[in-house]
Amino acid sequence: MENAVSRIQRVQDEMFSCFFVEGDWPGKKRTPINSVVDIMKDQVSKDLGVLHHQVGPETLKQWRKKGFQPVRFEEWWKEPNEEERKDAEAQWWQSH
């Protein structure tokens, strides 16, 4: 039986493998993973017109099928500003 931490890591890895160029995932950087996941979900939700809390591995696969290309982490990532942090926090509370 898979424990919760393992499941979360597996789901994140699946999403990262669709969204980021292979081998260029944030887990290899010193970046807060929760912020990366929230901002990645926000971008995909806007690109596909789905709710933020509905974004998961299957949604990322649809995103790729629609023609969106994986991104290089270093080119995509920027530290979120205060407004983006508040938005991400509000979305998190809405989804939990």
Stockholm file with secondary structure:
# STOCKHOLM 1.0

chainA/1-96         MENAVSRIQRVQDEMFSCFFVEGDWPGKKRTPINSVVDIMKDQVSKDLGVLHHQVGPETLKQWRKKGFQPVRFEEWWKEPNEEERKDAEAQWWQSH
#=GR chainA/1-96 SS CCCHHHHHHHHHHHHHHHHBCTTCCGGGSSSCHHHHHHHHHHHHHHHHTCCGGGCSHHHHHHHHHTTCCCBCHHHHCCCCCHHHHHHHHHHHHHHC
#=GC SS_cons        CCCHHHHHHHHHHHHHHHHBCTTCCGGGSSSCHHHHHHHHHHHHHHHHTCCGGGCSHHHHHHHHHTTCCCBCHHHHCCCCCHHHHHHHHHHHHHHC
//
